[in-house]
């Protein structure tokens, strides 16, 4: 169950019980897909439009909160079908965008992401903080991974430089700074871009 109650806002148009019901159903699906969901906010609005457009667009924004990460956002905007008052296309597209992002997060947490090196995943050191004994690695298909001096094999932390390609083993649990690497190994220097 989400820690925060679902928030639904309508801007520039009246609320609709049918649309609210669909939003609640889609948010419930998100929660089943990603049980660690902290909260969800949905905004349905008629954005400002220029005077040259006769058709009124409808915009939907879905913002999902998960622990230790920035909010995951899905947005869509479409022309409103005045005769049907059909907002479902924009709503479904916005929720689909969030679902895809949550699927990627779940794959990363479950380590279902394909390895990028024969004997493990590889990534590039993107930030180093030697005074505080930690840094960050960017790996394809995942968020930046935090790592500490103790995670670097062979006491090689001081050999790391920004841009260096390393072999990583993502940790199963997130740390205080989000996703983390449990193991970092230096690769052959010929693999590191100069």
C-alpha positions as CSV (number, residue, x, y, z in Angstrom):
1,X,0.0,0.0,0.0
2,X,1.3,3.5,-0.9
3,X,2.6,5.5,2.0
4,X,0.9,8.6,0.6
5,X,-2.6,8.8,-0.6
6,X,-3.2,9.1,-4.3
7,X,-3.5,12.8,-5.4
8,X,-5.7,13.7,-8.3
9,X,-6.0,17.3,-9.6
10,X,-8.0,18.8,-12.4
11,X,-6.9,22.2,-13.8
12,X,-9.0,24.2,-16.2
13,X,-11.8,21.5,-16.4
14,X,-14.4,19.9,-14.1
15,X,-13.6,16.7,-12.3
16,X,-15.1,13.6,-13.8
17,X,-16.2,10.5,-11.7
18,X,-15.5,8.2,-14.6
19,X,-12.0,9.7,-15.2
20,X,-11.2,9.6,-11.4
21,X,-12.3,5.9,-11.4
22,X,-9.9,5.2,-14.3
23,X,-7.1,7.1,-12.6
24,X,-7.6,5.1,-9.4
25,X,-7.6,1.8,-11.3
26,X,-4.4,2.7,-13.2
27,X,-2.7,3.9,-10.0
28,X,-3.7,0.6,-8.3
29,X,-2.1,-1.3,-11.2
30,X,1.1,0.7,-10.7
31,X,1.1,-0.2,-7.0
32,X,0.7,-3.9,-7.8
33,X,3.5,-3.7,-10.4
34,X,5.9,-1.8,-8.0
35,X,4.9,-2.5,-4.4
36,X,7.6,-0.1,-3.1
37,X,5.7,2.9,-4.6
38,X,5.6,5.7,-2.0
39,X,3.0,7.9,-3.7
40,X,1.4,8.9,-7.0
41,X,0.1,12.3,-8.2
42,X,-2.0,12.7,-11.4
43,X,-2.8,16.1,-12.9
44,X,-5.4,16.4,-15.7
45,X,-5.4,19.9,-17.3
46,X,-6.3,22.0,-20.3
47,X,-2.9,23.6,-21.0
48,X,-2.7,27.2,-22.2
49,X,-3.3,27.3,-26.0
50,X,-2.7,29.9,-28.6
51,X,-5.7,31.7,-30.2
52,X,-5.0,30.1,-33.6
53,X,-6.0,26.6,-32.4
54,X,-9.7,25.8,-32.4
55,X,-9.3,22.4,-30.7
56,X,-8.7,22.3,-27.0
57,X,-5.9,19.9,-26.0
58,X,-5.9,17.8,-22.8
59,X,-2.7,17.1,-20.9
60,X,-2.1,14.4,-18.3
61,X,0.9,14.2,-16.0
62,X,1.6,11.1,-13.8
63,X,4.2,11.4,-11.1
64,X,5.2,8.3,-9.2
65,X,7.4,8.4,-6.1
66,X,9.8,5.6,-5.2
67,X,12.3,5.4,-2.4
68,X,15.7,6.9,-2.9
69,X,15.1,8.3,-6.4
70,X,13.8,11.4,-8.1
71,X,10.1,11.2,-9.1
72,X,9.3,9.1,-12.2
73,X,7.1,11.2,-14.5
74,X,5.0,10.3,-17.5
75,X,3.2,13.0,-19.6
76,X,1.0,13.1,-22.6
77,X,-1.0,15.7,-24.4
78,X,-3.6,15.1,-27.1
79,X,-6.5,17.0,-28.7
80,X,-9.7,16.6,-26.8
81,X,-12.5,14.9,-28.7
82,X,-15.3,17.3,-27.8
83,X,-18.1,15.0,-28.7
84,X,-16.9,12.1,-26.6
85,X,-15.0,14.0,-23.8
86,X,-12.4,11.2,-24.3
87,X,-9.4,11.8,-22.1
88,X,-8.4,8.2,-21.9
89,X,-5.7,8.2,-24.6
90,X,-3.6,10.9,-22.9
91,X,-4.2,9.2,-19.5
92,X,-3.2,5.8,-20.7
93,X,-0.1,7.1,-22.5
94,X,1.1,8.9,-19.4
95,X,0.6,5.8,-17.2
96,X,2.3,3.6,-19.8
97,X,5.4,5.8,-19.7
98,X,5.6,5.5,-15.9
99,X,5.0,1.7,-16.1
100,X,7.9,1.3,-18.5
101,X,10.2,3.2,-16.2
102,X,9.1,1.2,-13.2
103,X,9.6,-2.0,-15.2
104,X,13.2,-0.9,-15.8
105,X,13.7,-0.2,-12.1
106,X,12.3,-3.6,-11.1
107,X,14.6,-5.3,-13.6
108,X,17.6,-3.5,-12.1
109,X,16.5,-4.4,-8.6
110,X,16.0,-8.0,-9.6
111,X,19.3,-8.0,-11.6
112,X,17.4,-9.1,-14.8
113,X,19.4,-6.6,-16.9
114,X,21.7,-8.2,-19.4
115,X,25.4,-8.2,-18.5
116,X,27.6,-6.0,-20.6
117,X,30.9,-7.8,-20.2
118,X,31.6,-11.5,-20.4
119,X,32.2,-11.9,-16.7
120,X,29.9,-9.1,-15.4
121,X,28.5,-5.7,-16.1
122,X,30.7,-2.8,-17.0
123,X,30.3,0.9,-16.3
124,X,32.1,4.2,-16.5
125,X,33.3,6.1,-13.5
126,X,31.5,9.5,-13.8
127,X,32.2,11.2,-10.5
128,X,34.9,10.6,-7.8
129,X,35.1,12.1,-4.3
130,X,38.5,10.8,-3.0
131,X,38.4,12.9,0.2
132,X,35.1,11.2,1.2
133,X,36.1,7.7,-0.2
134,X,33.2,7.3,-2.7
135,X,32.2,7.8,-6.3
136,X,29.5,7.1,-8.9
137,X,29.5,4.8,-11.9
138,X,27.2,5.0,-14.9
139,X,26.1,1.7,-16.5
140,X,23.8,1.2,-19.5
141,X,20.3,0.5,-18.6
142,X,20.5,1.6,-15.0
143,X,20.8,4.7,-12.8
144,X,24.1,5.9,-11.5
145,X,25.5,3.5,-8.9
146,X,27.2,4.8,-5.8
147,X,30.3,2.9,-4.6
148,X,32.7,3.3,-1.7
149,X,36.4,2.7,-1.3
150,X,35.8,-0.6,0.4
151,X,33.8,-1.9,-2.7
152,X,36.9,-1.5,-5.0
153,X,38.7,-4.8,-5.3
154,X,42.4,-5.0,-4.7
155,X,42.6,-1.7,-2.7
156,X,42.6,0.1,-6.1
157,X,40.4,3.1,-5.3
158,X,43.2,5.5,-5.7
159,X,43.9,4.2,-9.3
160,X,40.4,5.2,-10.4
161,X,39.9,8.2,-12.7
162,X,36.8,9.8,-14.2
163,X,36.1,8.1,-17.5
164,X,37.6,4.8,-16.6
165,X,35.7,1.6,-17.5
166,X,35.2,-0.8,-14.6
167,X,33.5,-4.1,-14.0
168,X,30.7,-3.8,-11.5
169,X,28.4,-6.0,-9.4
170,X,25.2,-4.1,-8.4
171,X,24.2,-4.5,-4.8
172,X,20.8,-6.1,-4.1
173,X,19.8,-3.4,-1.6
174,X,19.9,0.4,-2.0
175,X,22.3,2.3,0.2
176,X,21.8,5.7,1.7
177,X,22.6,7.4,-1.6
178,X,20.4,5.1,-3.7
179,X,21.4,2.2,-6.0
180,X,25.0,1.0,-5.2
181,X,27.7,-1.3,-6.5
182,X,28.8,-4.0,-4.1
183,X,31.9,-4.7,-6.1
184,X,34.1,-2.6,-8.5
185,X,37.0,-4.1,-10.4
186,X,39.4,-2.3,-12.7
187,X,39.5,-3.7,-16.2
188,X,42.3,-3.8,-18.7
189,X,43.4,-0.1,-19.2
190,X,43.1,-0.6,-23.0
191,X,39.3,-0.7,-22.6
192,X,39.2,2.8,-21.0
193,X,38.7,5.7,-23.4
194,X,41.5,8.2,-23.4
